Amino acid sequence: MSIRPIVPASFPEEMPGPRRWTVEEFFRLARLGIFAPEERLELIQGEILRIMPTDPPHSATVELVRAAMVAAFAGTDVTFKSENPLVLSENDAPQPDVLVLRGSIREYARRHPGPEDVLLLIEVANSTLLTDRRNKSRLYADAGVPEYWIVNLRDRCVDVFRHPHSDGWETGLSFGESERIAPLSAPDRPLAVADLLP
């Protein structure tokens, strides 16, 4: 019996990565019924990700935030969307908890909004706080969203990010439960942070 050395297999310089999906493909799959009707999904950097199921505090907070925004922007030409797609790029279509958008709802009857439509984007975070602060914060800044709020249920505060640039955000501040904050697009209509929390 002869003993021969094992020659390692040769591999290409770069191994192929995961298959990335485009927004167009993602929505086509949804129209074809590939996803179950009850599945909540979003497209982030070409990957189809499941959205965490919401618990009662999260659901209640989304409704509180939406009601507060409707009051703050009363009489202005804006639209509100909750947990609906926002097309940020060819490979990104997250579903933010609350969006305040320019224009009337009819403007979005044939298309999903893009970053140029956003006045204010809000995520409600408890178990997703780290993802919302790191991954989604960077995603929204890179797309040019002008203002991003995280209603932080863990610490009962609102983290506010404003003025995106190439390295993230120019400003990032946290407002406590006893404080008030006004959106950049409605500076004369401050909201009590306590009113946004369950």
Stockholm file with secondary structure:
# STOCKHOLM 1.0

chainA/1-198         MSIRPIVPASFPEEMPGPRRWTVEEFFRLARLGIFAPEERLELIQGEILRIMPTDPPHSATVELVRAAMVAAFAGTDVTFKSENPLVLSENDAPQPDVLVLRGSIREYARRHPGPEDVLLLIEVANSTLLTDRRNKSRLYADAGVPEYWIVNLRDRCVDVFRHPHSDGWETGLSFGESERIAPLSAPDRPLAVADLLP
#=GR chainA/1-198 SS CCCCCCCCCCCCSSCCCCCCCCHHHHHHHHHTTCSCTTCCEEEETTEEEECCCCCHHHHHHHHHHHHHHHHHTTTSSEEEESSCCCCCBTTBBCCCSEEEEESCGGGGSSSCCCGGGEEEEEEEESTTHHHIIIIIHHHHHHHTCSEEEEEETTTTEEEEEEEEETTEEEEEEEEETTCEECCTTSTTCCEEHHHHCC
#=GC SS_cons         CCCCCCCCCCCCSSCCCCCCCCHHHHHHHHHTTCSCTTCCEEEETTEEEECCCCCHHHHHHHHHHHHHHHHHTTTSSEEEESSCCCCCBTTBBCCCSEEEEESCGGGGSSSCCCGGGEEEEEEEESTTHHHIIIIIHHHHHHHTCSEEEEEETTTTEEEEEEEEETTEEEEEEEEETTCEECCTTSTTCCEEHHHHCC
//
